């Protein structure tokens, strides 16, 4: 019984870390997407977020 509870907790912890990792990587990718478009690395037509030209 105790082993089942420990296994369940371990599985939930691994799933939570995996989910957190996906969120973290996704946020990092979207954070750098604008700079990738400006550098010419990424095609602006495939950008997830709109890239606006800054008025100076």
Order of alpha helices (4+ residues) and beta strands (2+ residues): alpha
